[in-house]
């Protein structure tokens, strides 16, 4: 089993930056990729934000965050989401998720099998 814990959320103003981190533990050798999703207030589904392979390559971004958000893997083995130029529409609960090896690869919720509990990001106008 893999466990994921997010950190770094908070309340910021439009144009500010935030850095989210996702720490994975357990059977991390089974992880192919780690992704970030978000659920906006009142939203029914989670929107894809970004994905990175456990090895650090094969990076993908959702259209709404391209050019503002950057996903990376740090030396401590965490998956980091650097969010710049934040907007009120970025307000959401942000979730870290992992995609297991030898499973279909994609960027929808159904492709990811393990989820963290989420961290709240609020951007005021």
Secondary structure, DSSP 8 states (H G I E B T S, - for coil): -EEEEEE--EEEETT--EEEEEEEEESGGGEEEEEEEEE-TT-SS-EEEEEEETTS---EE-TTTTTTEEEEE-TTS-EEEEE-S--GGG-EEEEEEEEETTS---SSGGG--EE---EEEEEE-
